[in-house]
Amino acid sequence: MDKPKLVLKEFVQHNEIALGHHQFRSLYIGFHPISRNMIVHDGHAAKVYSDGEVIYRYEKLGRPPRVAGDTHAALTWSKDLLFIGGWLKAPPGMIEVSQYERILKYQDMRMKYSHIHMIYDDDKVEILWSRKWDDKIPPNNWYGEVTDLLYDQHDDAVYFSRADGHAELGLWKVGVSTRDAEFLVKNRTVYKMEMKDDKIYATIFNPIHTDVSSIMVYNTLNGEYKFVESFDFPLESNKKIQIRRVGGQIVQIQNKLIAFYGGTLIHIDPHKDVYRLYPFLDIRNPESERPTYIPGFRAQKAYIMGIPIISVNPAEDLRDMSSRTTFGLLLRIDPVVPQIITESGAIFGMAHDGEYLYVGASYANHTGVYTYRAGDGGVFAIPVSELFKKPWNPLRIWIHDGPYSPTAGIDGWFGGIPLKGFSEKKIRVYTEKSTKMRIAEYSLFSKVKDDNVTLNTGWNIIDLNSYYDIIAFKLDESMDLLQAEIILE
């Protein structure tokens, strides 16, 4: 049966009550394991769809108007249930606080709920677990949102992470039949999870960079856990490195795991207990000192023929979105080198039925300005065969714009651009004075080559056609202004 490109029916644009940022839509997608209905969780208008029909408006939690929902893509399934998690305000509101002779406005969190729901094959919806604000925390604080779900069939339980909030952050577990919740790992912003060999590997949210970024490893058999905070750095000989970055998605391929943080990826060999960190989409721009891209942040992942597919959306800390950074990317995480598939709008939802990849896409990313109106977005079907071709379109990505220091980025390295599939590759670099620039090429397993080029004052164009994997760049000295753009065709 032919499927239309837009598969979500009864979708109202622009005028739904919501609590988005810049009118973005978080449309999370899953197929029910029994009915095979497409379940879409509209995370801002607080609605759940089954095959295009609204089946739930969070009536079991708070009173209307109900807004927000899931902004971190928490969804999983068992053999007979589909689970969605997130948060909800019912109703939303603001409070005024007097401070230093000023009146400050904050979000009122007293009607905020964190939740996990179960959906049955007849579209019946029940609450598995929920948590509401109480007077143990200030009215503008909130208990941790549900940021990821992982079903464990051995214990018939759902592990869930809570990373965004002020209290009860960490790793949790709730029994599906008992509905008893356990707090397993406390006081860490455990974010996206992947199960391997009875262990949960997870990234850390770390939104304000107050914590050292790490990989959590939790043993589900004995409850022991550790945090790996120092990583091998193959771009520099015999070097270990720590970072303070926002965590993104984690995926598994060929008995290895790949975790993503802002501007980096961490390649994990669980059997050898080796953790290698590489620059990956480390992009600097005038709007933010942070890397622009965090692969898999607030977004689902999909496995097609065992190959992970993830989206990369511009970082939400950008207050003034520039033309350099407003597009997202769709990535295929191949075993040796990830490949860029296409540029895109903001993609948050992702699921496939073997024939099509369905993506929940929006024209706007999650950024720092509130609106109470939902924007434009939809669910689109992409033939699976299209995902295993060369990149669909040429790209120009500004990878640096601003002052440069050899201690910035990842030990001075920036870029980390995957070249796989492109036939024409070059970089334009502007410097204020002549200098040397290193170019490192590497795969997920090792550094392939390390070259030096001379940059003259002004604009330089460097041919990159002899490189095929991932490339990153480092200068010998500080610059008040360094501009660099990758051109891929």
C-alpha positions as CSV (number, residue, x, y, z in Angstrom):
1,M,0.0,0.0,0.0
2,D,1.3,3.4,-0.9
3,K,1.8,5.7,2.0
4,P,1.4,9.4,1.8
5,K,4.4,11.6,2.8
6,L,2.4,13.2,5.6
7,V,0.9,10.4,7.6
8,L,-0.4,12.2,10.7
9,K,-4.1,13.1,10.3
10,E,-6.0,15.8,12.1
11,F,-2.9,17.8,12.6
12,V,-3.6,21.4,13.6
13,Q,-0.9,23.9,12.8
14,H,0.1,27.1,14.7
15,N,-2.9,27.6,16.9
16,E,-2.8,24.7,19.4
17,I,-2.1,25.6,23.0
18,A,1.4,24.5,23.7
19,L,4.5,25.4,25.6
20,G,7.2,25.1,22.9
21,H,10.3,27.1,22.2
22,H,10.1,29.1,18.9
23,Q,7.1,27.0,17.8
24,F,8.9,23.7,17.4
25,R,7.0,20.4,17.5
26,S,8.3,17.3,19.3
27,L,6.5,14.5,17.5
28,Y,7.7,11.1,18.9
29,I,6.8,7.9,17.0
30,G,6.5,4.2,17.7
31,F,4.6,1.2,16.4
32,H,2.5,-0.7,18.8
33,P,4.0,-4.2,19.1
34,I,0.6,-5.9,18.8
35,S,-1.8,-3.7,16.9
36,R,1.0,-2.2,14.7
37,N,-0.8,1.2,15.0
38,M,1.5,4.2,14.6
39,I,1.6,5.9,17.9
40,V,2.6,9.6,17.8
41,H,3.2,11.5,21.0
42,D,2.7,15.3,20.3
43,G,4.9,16.5,23.1
44,H,3.7,20.1,23.1
45,A,0.0,20.0,22.5
46,A,-0.2,17.1,25.0
47,K,-1.9,14.7,22.7
48,V,-1.3,11.0,21.8
49,Y,-2.4,9.8,18.3
50,S,-3.0,6.2,17.1
51,D,-3.0,5.9,13.4
52,G,-3.9,9.6,13.1
53,E,-6.7,9.6,15.7
54,V,-6.4,11.3,19.1
55,I,-6.7,8.7,21.8
56,Y,-5.4,10.6,24.8
57,R,-5.2,14.2,26.1
58,Y,-3.6,13.5,29.5
59,E,-7.0,13.5,31.2
60,K,-5.6,11.1,33.9
61,L,-3.2,13.8,35.1
62,G,-4.0,17.5,35.5
63,R,-6.8,19.8,34.4
64,P,-6.9,21.8,31.1
65,P,-5.3,23.5,29.4
66,R,-2.6,20.9,29.3
67,V,0.7,21.7,27.6
68,A,4.3,20.5,27.1
69,G,4.7,16.7,27.4
70,D,7.9,15.0,26.3
71,T,10.8,17.0,25.0
72,H,13.4,14.3,25.3
73,A,12.0,11.4,23.2
74,A,11.3,8.9,25.9
75,L,9.6,5.9,24.2
76,T,10.0,2.1,24.4
77,W,8.0,-1.1,24.1
78,S,7.6,-4.6,25.4
79,K,6.1,-7.6,23.6
80,D,2.6,-6.2,24.2
81,L,2.8,-2.6,25.4
82,L,4.2,0.7,24.2
83,F,5.5,3.1,26.8
84,I,5.8,6.9,26.5
85,G,7.3,9.2,29.1
86,G,8.0,12.9,29.6
87,W,6.4,15.8,31.5
88,L,3.3,17.8,31.5
89,K,1.9,21.1,32.8
90,A,-1.7,21.1,33.5
91,P,-2.4,24.0,33.5
92,P,0.7,26.1,32.8
93,G,1.4,29.4,34.5
94,M,3.8,32.0,35.6
95,I,4.7,33.3,39.1
96,E,6.2,36.6,40.1
97,V,9.0,36.8,42.6
98,S,10.2,40.0,44.2
99,Q,14.0,40.2,44.3
100,Y,16.4,43.1,44.7
101,E,13.7,45.6,44.1
102,R,12.7,43.9,40.8
103,I,9.8,41.7,39.9
104,L,11.0,38.5,38.2
105,K,8.8,36.1,36.4
106,Y,9.3,32.3,36.6
107,Q,7.5,29.3,35.3
108,D,5.1,28.0,37.9
109,M,6.0,24.3,38.4
110,R,3.3,23.5,40.9
111,M,1.2,21.8,38.3
112,K,4.0,20.0,36.6
113,Y,4.0,16.3,36.3
114,S,6.7,13.8,35.3
115,H,5.1,10.6,33.9
116,I,5.3,7.2,32.1
117,H,2.2,5.9,30.4
118,M,1.4,2.5,28.9
119,I,-0.6,2.1,25.7
120,Y,-2.5,-1.2,25.1
121,D,-3.3,-2.8,21.7
122,D,-6.9,-1.4,21.9
123,D,-5.5,2.1,22.4
124,K,-6.3,2.1,26.1
125,V,-3.9,4.3,28.0
126,E,-2.9,3.9,31.7
127,I,-0.4,5.6,33.9
128,L,2.5,3.4,34.9
129,W,4.3,6.0,37.0
130,S,3.9,9.8,37.7
131,R,5.4,12.4,40.0
132,K,3.9,15.8,40.8
133,W,5.4,18.9,42.4
134,D,5.1,19.2,46.1
135,D,6.2,21.7,48.7
136,K,9.6,20.1,49.3
137,I,11.0,22.2,46.5
138,P,10.4,25.8,45.5
139,P,7.4,26.6,43.2
140,N,9.7,27.4,40.2
141,N,11.7,24.1,40.6
142,W,10.6,20.7,39.3
143,Y,11.2,17.1,39.9
144,G,13.2,15.5,37.1
145,E,11.6,14.9,33.7
146,V,11.6,11.5,32.2
147,T,14.3,11.7,29.5
148,D,14.6,8.1,28.2
149,L,13.0,4.6,28.7
150,L,14.5,1.2,28.4
151,Y,12.4,-2.0,28.7
152,D,14.0,-5.1,30.4
153,Q,12.0,-8.2,29.5
154,H,13.9,-10.3,32.1
155,D,12.4,-8.4,35.0
156,D,9.4,-7.0,33.1
157,A,10.4,-3.6,34.2
158,V,11.2,-0.2,32.6
159,Y,14.4,1.6,33.4
160,F,14.0,5.3,33.1
161,S,16.3,8.3,33.3
162,R,15.5,11.7,34.8
163,A,17.9,14.3,33.7
164,D,16.2,17.6,33.3
165,G,15.1,19.2,36.5
166,H,16.1,20.1,40.1
167,A,15.5,17.0,42.1
168,E,15.3,13.2,42.0
169,L,17.7,13.1,39.0
170,G,19.3,9.9,38.0
171,L,18.4,6.3,37.0
172,W,15.1,4.7,38.0
173,K,13.3,1.4,37.5
174,V,9.6,0.6,37.7
175,G,8.0,-2.8,37.5
176,V,5.3,-3.1,34.9
177,S,3.0,-5.3,37.0
178,T,3.9,-4.1,40.4
179,R,4.3,-0.4,39.5
180,D,6.8,-0.1,42.3
181,A,9.6,2.5,41.5
182,E,13.2,2.2,42.6
183,F,15.8,5.0,42.7
184,L,19.0,3.3,41.5
185,V,21.6,6.0,40.7
186,K,21.1,9.3,42.4
187,N,22.2,12.9,41.8
188,R,23.5,12.4,38.2
189,T,21.7,13.6,35.1
190,V,21.5,10.2,33.4
191,Y,20.2,10.9,29.9
192,K,20.1,8.5,26.9
193,M,20.5,4.7,27.5
194,E,21.5,1.6,25.6
195,M,21.4,-2.0,27.0
196,K,24.4,-4.4,26.3
197,D,25.3,-7.6,28.0
198,D,23.1,-6.9,31.1
199,K,24.6,-3.5,31.4
200,I,23.1,-0.1,30.8
201,Y,25.4,2.4,29.1
202,A,24.2,6.0,29.3
203,T,25.2,9.6,28.5
204,I,24.9,12.5,31.0
205,F,22.7,15.5,30.2
206,N,24.9,18.2,31.8
207,P,23.0,21.2,30.3
208,I,24.9,23.9,32.1
209,H,28.3,22.2,32.0
210,T,28.6,22.0,35.8
211,D,29.6,18.3,35.7
212,V,32.4,16.4,34.0
213,S,30.8,14.6,31.0
214,S,30.9,10.8,31.5
215,I,29.6,7.5,30.5
216,M,27.5,5.7,33.1
217,V,27.8,1.9,33.2
218,Y,25.1,0.2,35.3
219,N,25.1,-3.6,35.9
220,T,21.5,-4.7,36.0
221,L,22.4,-8.0,37.7
222,N,24.1,-6.7,40.8
223,G,23.2,-3.0,40.9
224,E,26.9,-1.9,40.7
225,Y,27.7,1.1,38.6
226,K,30.6,3.4,37.6
227,F,31.1,6.7,35.7
228,V,33.9,6.9,33.1
229,E,35.0,10.5,33.1
230,S,38.4,10.3,31.3
231,F,38.8,9.1,27.7
232,D,41.7,8.2,25.4
233,F,42.3,10.9,22.8
234,P,43.9,9.3,19.7
235,L,44.5,12.7,18.0
236,E,47.3,13.3,20.5
237,S,49.7,10.5,21.4
238,N,49.2,8.9,24.8
239,K,46.7,11.6,26.0
240,K,43.7,11.3,28.2
241,I,41.0,14.0,28.1
242,Q,38.0,15.2,30.1
243,I,35.2,17.3,28.7
244,R,32.2,19.4,30.0
245,R,29.6,19.0,27.2
246,V,25.9,18.4,26.8
247,G,25.1,14.7,26.3
248,G,23.2,13.3,23.4
249,Q,22.2,9.9,22.0
250,I,24.0,6.6,22.5
251,V,23.8,3.7,19.9
252,Q,25.2,0.2,19.5
253,I,26.8,-1.4,16.4
254,Q,28.9,-4.5,15.9
255,N,29.4,-5.1,19.7
256,K,30.6,-1.5,20.2
257,L,28.8,1.5,21.5
258,I,29.0,5.1,20.2
259,A,28.0,7.9,22.6
260,F,27.6,11.5,21.4
261,Y,28.2,14.7,23.3
262,G,28.3,18.3,22.0
263,G,31.1,18.4,19.4
264,T,32.4,14.9,20.2
265,L,31.7,11.2,20.0
266,I,33.0,8.5,22.3
267,H,33.7,5.1,20.8
268,I,33.3,2.4,23.5
269,D,34.7,-1.1,23.4
270,P,32.9,-2.8,26.3
271,H,34.9,-6.0,26.2
272,K,38.3,-4.2,26.5
273,D,36.8,-1.4,28.6
274,V,38.3,1.2,26.2
275,Y,36.8,4.6,25.7
276,R,38.1,6.7,22.9
277,L,37.0,10.3,22.3
278,Y,37.1,12.1,18.9
279,P,36.0,15.5,17.8
280,F,32.7,15.2,15.9
281,L,30.8,18.2,14.5
282,D,32.6,20.6,16.8
283,I,31.3,23.8,15.3
284,R,31.8,27.3,16.8
285,N,29.8,30.4,15.9
286,P,29.3,34.0,17.2
287,E,26.0,33.1,18.9
288,S,27.4,30.6,21.3
289,E,30.6,29.4,22.8
290,R,29.3,25.9,22.9
291,P,29.4,23.5,19.9
292,T,26.3,24.0,17.8
293,Y,25.5,20.3,17.2
294,I,24.6,17.6,19.8
295,P,23.8,14.4,17.9
296,G,20.6,12.8,19.1
297,F,19.7,15.5,21.6
298,R,16.0,15.4,22.5
299,A,15.6,13.0,19.6
300,Q,14.8,9.3,19.0
301,K,17.1,6.8,17.2
302,A,16.2,4.0,14.8
303,Y,18.0,0.9,13.8
304,I,17.6,-0.2,10.1
305,M,19.2,-3.5,9.2
306,G,21.2,-3.0,12.4
307,I,22.5,0.4,11.4
308,P,21.7,3.3,13.7
309,I,20.0,6.4,12.2
310,I,20.0,9.6,14.3
311,S,19.3,13.3,13.8
312,V,21.5,16.2,14.7
313,N,19.7,19.4,15.6
314,P,21.2,22.9,16.2
315,A,21.9,23.4,19.9
316,E,19.1,24.9,22.0
317,D,21.3,27.5,23.7
318,L,21.5,29.5,20.5
319,R,19.4,32.6,21.3
320,D,19.7,34.2,17.9
321,M,19.7,31.5,15.3
322,S,22.1,32.4,12.4
323,S,21.9,31.3,8.8
324,R,25.0,29.3,9.5
325,T,23.4,27.0,12.0
326,T,19.7,26.7,11.5
327,F,19.7,23.5,9.5
328,G,19.8,20.0,11.1
329,L,21.4,16.9,9.8
330,L,20.3,13.2,9.4
331,L,23.2,10.8,10.1
332,R,23.7,7.1,9.3
333,I,26.1,5.6,11.9
334,D,28.1,3.2,9.8
335,P,30.7,1.0,11.5
336,V,33.8,2.8,10.5
337,V,32.7,6.4,9.6
338,P,29.3,8.0,10.2
339,Q,27.8,9.4,7.0
340,I,25.7,12.6,6.6
341,I,22.5,11.6,4.7
342,T,21.0,15.1,4.3
343,E,20.4,18.5,5.8
344,S,17.0,18.8,7.3
345,G,14.7,20.8,9.6
346,A,14.6,19.8,13.3
347,I,13.9,16.0,13.5
348,F,12.9,14.7,16.9
349,G,10.8,11.6,16.3
350,M,12.0,8.5,14.4
351,A,10.6,5.0,13.8
352,H,10.5,2.5,10.9
353,D,8.4,-0.4,9.7
354,G,11.0,-2.0,7.5
355,E,9.8,-0.2,4.4
356,Y,9.8,3.4,5.5
357,L,11.6,5.6,8.1
358,Y,9.0,7.9,9.7
359,V,10.4,11.2,11.0
360,G,8.7,13.8,13.1
361,A,10.0,17.0,11.7
362,S,9.5,20.7,12.4
363,Y,10.7,24.0,10.9
364,A,12.0,25.2,14.3
365,N,14.4,23.7,16.9
366,H,14.0,23.7,20.7
367,T,15.5,27.0,21.7
368,G,15.3,29.4,24.6
369,V,12.3,31.6,23.9
370,Y,8.9,30.5,25.0
371,T,5.7,30.6,22.9
372,Y,2.2,29.4,23.9
373,R,1.4,28.4,20.3
374,A,2.4,25.2,18.5
375,G,4.1,25.6,15.2
376,D,4.4,23.8,11.9
377,G,5.5,20.2,11.7
378,G,4.5,16.7,10.6
379,V,5.4,13.1,10.2
380,F,7.0,12.1,7.0
381,A,7.8,8.7,5.4
382,I,11.2,8.2,3.8
383,P,11.8,4.9,1.8
384,V,14.4,2.9,3.7
385,S,16.4,2.3,0.5
386,E,17.0,6.1,0.2
387,L,18.9,6.0,3.5
388,F,21.7,3.8,2.1
389,K,22.8,6.0,-0.7
390,K,25.3,8.8,-1.0
391,P,24.5,12.1,0.7
392,W,21.4,13.6,-0.9
393,N,22.6,17.2,-1.3
394,P,25.7,19.4,-1.2
395,L,26.5,21.0,2.2
396,R,28.3,24.1,3.3
397,I,28.9,24.2,7.1
398,W,30.6,27.0,8.9
399,I,32.8,25.2,11.4
400,H,34.5,28.2,13.1
401,D,33.7,31.9,13.3
402,G,35.3,33.9,16.1
403,P,38.4,33.9,18.3
404,Y,40.6,30.8,18.4
405,S,42.8,29.4,21.1
406,P,44.9,26.2,21.0
407,T,43.2,25.3,24.3
408,A,39.7,25.7,23.0
409,G,37.5,23.1,21.4
410,I,38.9,19.6,22.1
411,D,42.5,20.3,23.1
412,G,42.5,22.9,20.3
413,W,40.8,20.7,17.7
414,F,37.6,21.7,16.0
415,G,35.6,20.3,13.0
416,G,35.3,16.6,13.1
417,I,33.4,16.5,9.8
418,P,32.5,13.1,8.3
419,L,33.4,13.1,4.6
420,K,32.1,9.7,3.6
421,G,30.1,9.7,0.3
422,F,31.1,13.2,-0.9
423,S,33.2,13.4,-4.0
424,E,34.2,17.1,-3.8
425,K,35.6,18.4,-0.5
426,K,37.3,21.6,0.4
427,I,37.7,24.0,3.3
428,R,37.8,27.9,3.2
429,V,39.8,29.4,6.0
430,Y,40.3,33.1,6.9
431,T,43.2,34.0,9.2
432,E,44.6,37.4,10.2
433,K,48.2,36.3,9.8
434,S,50.1,33.5,8.3
435,T,50.1,30.3,10.5
436,K,50.2,26.5,10.4
437,M,47.2,24.3,10.6
438,R,47.1,20.6,11.3
439,I,44.6,18.3,9.6
440,A,43.9,15.0,11.3
441,E,42.0,12.2,9.5
442,Y,40.5,9.4,11.5
443,S,37.8,6.7,11.6
444,L,36.0,5.4,14.7
445,F,39.0,3.1,15.4
446,S,42.2,5.1,14.8
447,K,43.9,8.1,13.4
448,V,44.7,7.6,9.7
449,K,46.9,10.6,8.9
450,D,48.1,13.9,10.3
451,D,49.1,16.7,7.8
452,N,50.3,20.3,8.1
453,V,49.3,23.1,5.8
454,T,50.4,26.7,5.7
455,L,47.7,29.4,5.9
456,N,48.4,32.8,4.4
457,T,46.8,36.0,5.6
458,G,43.3,36.3,4.3
459,W,41.2,33.6,2.7
460,N,42.7,30.2,1.9
461,I,41.1,27.4,0.0
462,I,42.4,23.9,0.8
463,D,41.6,20.8,-1.3
464,L,40.4,17.9,0.9
465,N,39.8,15.3,-1.9
466,S,42.6,13.1,-0.6
467,Y,40.7,12.6,2.7
468,Y,37.9,10.1,3.1
469,D,37.0,9.6,6.7
470,I,36.5,12.2,9.5
471,I,38.7,15.3,9.6
472,A,39.5,17.8,12.3
473,F,41.7,20.9,12.4
474,K,44.1,22.6,14.9
475,L,46.2,25.8,14.7
476,D,49.5,26.5,16.2
477,E,48.6,29.8,17.8
478,S,45.8,32.0,19.0
479,M,43.8,34.1,16.6
480,D,41.4,37.1,17.3
481,L,39.4,35.9,14.3
482,L,39.3,32.6,12.6
483,Q,36.7,31.7,10.0
484,A,36.4,28.3,8.4
485,E,33.8,26.8,6.2
486,I,33.6,23.2,4.9
487,I,32.2,22.7,1.4
488,L,31.0,19.2,0.5
489,E,29.4,18.2,-2.8
